[in-house]
Amino acid sequence: MVGNTIHWFRKGLRLHDNPSLKESIRGADTLRCVYILDPWFAGSSNVGISRWRFLLQCLEDLDASLRKLNSRLFVIRGQPTDVFPRLFQEWQTSQLSYEYDSEPFGKERDAAIQKLASEAGVEVTVKVSHTLYDLDKIIELNGGQSPLTYKRFQALISHMDAVESPAETITAEVMRKCATPISDDHDDMFAVPSLEELGFETEGLATAVWPGGETEALTRLERHLERKAWVANFERPRMNANSLLASPTGLSPYLRFGCLSCRLFYFKLTDLYRKVKKNSSPPLSLYGQLLWREFFYTTATNNPRFDKMEGNPVCVQIPWDRNPEALAKWAEGRTGFPWIDAIMTQLRQEGWIHHLARHAVACFLTRGDLWISWEEGMKVFEELLLDADWSVNAGSWMWLSCSSFFQQFFHCYCPVGFGRRTDPNGDYIRRYLPILKAFPAKYIFDPWNAPESVQKAAKCVIGMHYPKPMVHHTEASRLNIQRMTQIYQQLSCYRGLGEHRAQPAETTANSLKIRLESLEESKQTPITNLIGNNIMCFFYSGRGHAAVKRSSEDLTPGGSNKAQRQTSN
Amino acid sequence: MKRVKGDEDACSSSSEGPTESCKKVRKLQPSKEKHQEEEEETDVDLCEFGFDWALLPQEILLNIFQFLPLLDRAYASQVCRGWNQAFHMPELWRCFEFELNQPASSYLKATHPDLIKQIIKRHSNHLQYVSFKVDSSTESAEAACDILSQLVNCSLKTLGLISTARPSFMELPKSHFISALTVVFVNSKSLSSLKIDDTPVDDPSLKVLVANNSDTLRMLKMSSCPHVSPAGILCVADQCHGLRELALNYHLLSDELLLALSSEKHVHLEHLRIDVVSENPGQHFHTIRKSSWDAMLRHSPKFNLVMYFFLYEDEFGPFFREEVPITHLYFGRSVSKDVLGRVGLHCPRLVELVVCANGLRPLDEELIRIAKRCTQLSAIGLGECEVSCSAFVEFVKMCGRRLSQLSIMEEVLIPDHKYNLDEIHWEVSKHLGRVWFPDMMPTW
């Protein structure tokens, strides 16, 4: 019996630490590595040109690496459920392998493919390698629930078994007798398409600031570690103007596409730390970036509605405003706030922004100024941001808009002040918004406050060459902090109801329930919980989350929920 | 159709809900005479349930219905006449929250217009606790006013007008809003709690409120009502001696108001919330005399003074120069070290402090002073500030276990020679007597 194996690349676009591929090769006579390009995907406006370009570069790199092993990448257009039965037949497949995808949509798709495979007598090999841990084990450790606070997650991690070592890189030795049948017309049938072939206009497109591919990823990893060793400092780096710019040691897009194995990164960091610090146990904070990613994957894996507010058991129902005009201004960098606009411009041009920049624009869109739904912001990031995958993007947006994860909501980033403190000279603004280049540092973050003479001298009149600010920040933040306080005060009333509900019922019913519950408690002033002041004005004590059962969550212990229910001392 | 005791059909419906079995019982009835029906009904039901759902006393139904969400209750009301009657019992219609949203401006569902009609028709005289939640569209605000104008035979105890996004009440023609609101003021005569922030309410309408509800008014929240003058609110304070909670903007605050609220006839004030908002940079704010605050404190020694500051850094001149009885203090914009220093000096009653942003110079001394002098401080939140780890530990040590809420963004803490970030949470946890971590933000 000839063993013909197909390895299906989705993420995990690499040959190092690819246990499913390695397993698949063992004992196989032929290997064909495929990437399935969903034709509808290219036309979808939700994936911008930068993301496509990155992906295509990853695929080219894979193809090049496979060529060195006398193999090739097979890029096939179509939908997996249509493509696979055909391939199984044509190639007489006996085995299919792929890296485990923890996202709900991925799990569904894979279940369908597994069914097709078993119908065709094809064995399926799946291995975890996109995350540090098997996420189901983390959830199991937490009593079957995904952890809802990062602190809880960290506590669980510290009780997990050690991270599995990265698998051996696929080399000629590993391949051994396994061969890839390559036809003469391989390039016509299975080549990696170009951006033009996918229908993109590439004239005037600047070179990629973040070139895709495993080769680039591994080079960057080395650079990243070198810099850390040289600095000999594993502390969180202080934020300065330079941090805002794309770094040649940045790794997040490569982790997202799987060009870089998170486990390899993890082990290399650990080794380096031990070497430099002569210390045997690195703190969890060393892996900050990786653990945040892992956290969001874990919270998302069993929640198909993780990227929505409605019907999402971990998401607070907030009455966001529907305002397409305002959303467009934000997305296109026309808010009139140079700090926000520069960030959105960098995002659109390059595909990456610093995490504090993400906080700034996310806060501005949602709970800070525009009061627009985080789902809209998430969609824009999905289009433009290279490292935004479903779980991490949705999770981060919920976090930043204070829609979940028991995040305190009192702190709001000022679209003027925050930028000014980060980059006092304003060079970042000048770089991405050249129209404001000539403004002095004093006014570059709030050019509308500059006297007319200054504006004229800078050849940029606000309202003509650059938009006026689209909101009055003080007024907007005053309103919004009120809204958030209101919402969280109402949430606190769920105390007691929260444990038993699977899903938040419709809003009217909720409020009615609160009221009736209050009625039970105090016949005197039943409505005060709804519209009254509570003593703990600013802080959400995290005990009233509507839907999720939290048996032993390590939450920030609230003052006293009792204090929250009283209206007077 | 023959009906036998222990009829299979009826008995086998144990897997279905009571409503289904009720229906089944009825289906089998038509040809029988009434007395026989009752007899056989009882026979069948006794064998299976031991009681008849249709005979459940109204009081018990009321108790049960109270726990049902409105939608479920509405479905239940369709089951039979008895349950329909229960659905319309006045007790279930004391409270209602009208949600007025337009699909173009909100993602949330709105209260069904038919339901609104029904409530106005059948239950408006039962309503006592009412709130309106409107989205950012003017139509929603108009719809709210429309309903308000129809609440003629209502005697409301509570009324809340809540804009969930942009303040759409402000976009209505002022007269339209006022006349709708006045309907309630005049007809209720027993308003106890009123929440009308961000609305175009004015002095004359406040006079109407006072004329009709001065004996009962206990809570009035009217932040950001630009058409009200200090004289208007003074009128309320003078007449409504039962006022316990008041929320307004700083420009309405005056020495006279504080003195009125501390007059002998006035009950103890429990809660005073003041928003200090700057419209334009460089705005000037008046001062309140210390003697006025002292009078307030003498009269209501336990009252909470909650102040939200949304000012530019250079507008804090008039504030915190003398002792002020603030209990809850929120700085929504960047505030200088100097001002925080003054807070430590002049706010001995401080219970909660939130600083959204400060700057790049450490707040070490200021925090220590606050720990020392604000002996009631139990909650603090810091974002976008800087504090050295040592000073922070010192601060927590001095406050000790009274700090029930310590919400510090991770970036605030600056490691120094004594502590780094990994060590600090142990130290702090030690002094707090519970496990503590700084607030984190995703670093992806």
HADDOCK unambig.tbl for C-alpha pairs under 7 A between the chains (distance, minus, plus):
assign (segid A and resid 288 and name CA) (segid B and resid 443 and name CA) 6.98 0.50 0.50
assign (segid A and resid 289 and name CA) (segid B and resid 443 and name CA) 5.63 0.50 0.50
assign (segid A and resid 289 and name CA) (segid B and resid 444 and name CA) 5.62 0.50 0.50
assign (segid A and resid 292 and name CA) (segid B and resid 442 and name CA) 6.13 0.50 0.50
assign (segid A and resid 292 and name CA) (segid B and resid 443 and name CA) 6.83 0.50 0.50
assign (segid A and resid 292 and name CA) (segid B and resid 444 and name CA) 6.80 0.50 0.50
assign (segid A and resid 293 and name CA) (segid B and resid 444 and name CA) 6.97 0.50 0.50
assign (segid A and resid 319 and name CA) (segid B and resid 106 and name CA) 6.97 0.50 0.50
assign (segid A and resid 319 and name CA) (segid B and resid 108 and name CA) 6.63 0.50 0.50
assign (segid A and resid 319 and name CA) (segid B and resid 164 and name CA) 6.00 0.50 0.50
assign (segid A and resid 319 and name CA) (segid B and resid 165 and name CA) 6.92 0.50 0.50
assign (segid A and resid 320 and name CA) (segid B and resid 106 and name CA) 6.60 0.50 0.50
assign (segid A and resid 320 and name CA) (segid B and resid 165 and name CA) 6.59 0.50 0.50
assign (segid A and resid 321 and name CA) (segid B and resid 105 and name CA) 5.81 0.50 0.50
assign (segid A and resid 321 and name CA) (segid B and resid 106 and name CA) 5.45 0.50 0.50
assign (segid A and resid 321 and name CA) (segid B and resid 136 and name CA) 6.72 0.50 0.50
assign (segid A and resid 321 and name CA) (segid B and resid 165 and name CA) 5.80 0.50 0.50
assign (segid A and resid 322 and name CA) (segid B and resid 104 and name CA) 6.49 0.50 0.50
assign (segid A and resid 322 and name CA) (segid B and resid 105 and name CA) 4.24 0.50 0.50
assign (segid A and resid 322 and name CA) (segid B and resid 106 and name CA) 5.08 0.50 0.50
assign (segid A and resid 322 and name CA) (segid B and resid 107 and name CA) 6.99 0.50 0.50
assign (segid A and resid 323 and name CA) (segid B and resid 105 and name CA) 6.44 0.50 0.50
assign (segid A and resid 355 and name CA) (segid B and resid 443 and name CA) 5.74 0.50 0.50
assign (segid A and resid 355 and name CA) (segid B and resid 444 and name CA) 5.95 0.50 0.50
assign (segid A and resid 371 and name CA) (segid B and resid 165 and name CA) 6.86 0.50 0.50
assign (segid A and resid 396 and name CA) (segid B and resid 442 and name CA) 6.68 0.50 0.50
assign (segid A and resid 411 and name CA) (segid B and resid 356 and name CA) 5.17 0.50 0.50
assign (segid A and resid 411 and name CA) (segid B and resid 383 and name CA) 5.90 0.50 0.50
assign (segid A and resid 412 and name CA) (segid B and resid 356 and name CA) 6.50 0.50 0.50
assign (segid A and resid 421 and name CA) (segid B and resid 359 and name CA) 6.81 0.50 0.50
assign (segid A and resid 474 and name CA) (segid B and resid 310 and name CA) 6.19 0.50 0.50
assign (segid A and resid 483 and name CA) (segid B and resid 164 and name CA) 6.49 0.50 0.50
assign (segid A and resid 508 and name CA) (segid B and resid 97 and name CA) 6.70 0.50 0.50
assign (segid A and resid 509 and name CA) (segid B and resid 69 and name CA) 4.51 0.50 0.50
assign (segid A and resid 509 and name CA) (segid B and resid 70 and name CA) 5.15 0.50 0.50
assign (segid A and resid 512 and name CA) (segid B and resid 96 and name CA) 6.72 0.50 0.50
assign (segid A and resid 513 and name CA) (segid B and resid 67 and name CA) 6.76 0.50 0.50
assign (segid A and resid 513 and name CA) (segid B and resid 69 and name CA) 6.64 0.50 0.50
assign (segid A and resid 516 and name CA) (segid B and resid 66 and name CA) 6.69 0.50 0.50
assign (segid A and resid 527 and name CA) (segid B and resid 129 and name CA) 6.60 0.50 0.50
assign (segid A and resid 527 and name CA) (segid B and resid 158 and name CA) 6.95 0.50 0.50
assign (segid A and resid 531 and name CA) (segid B and resid 160 and name CA) 6.92 0.50 0.50
assign (segid A and resid 558 and name CA) (segid B and resid 404 and name CA) 6.62 0.50 0.50
assign (segid A and resid 558 and name CA) (segid B and resid 405 and name CA) 6.35 0.50 0.50
assign (segid A and resid 559 and name CA) (segid B and resid 404 and name CA) 4.78 0.50 0.50
assign (segid A and resid 559 and name CA) (segid B and resid 405 and name CA) 5.97 0.50 0.50
assign (segid A and resid 568 and name CA) (segid B and resid 270 and name CA) 6.21 0.50 0.50
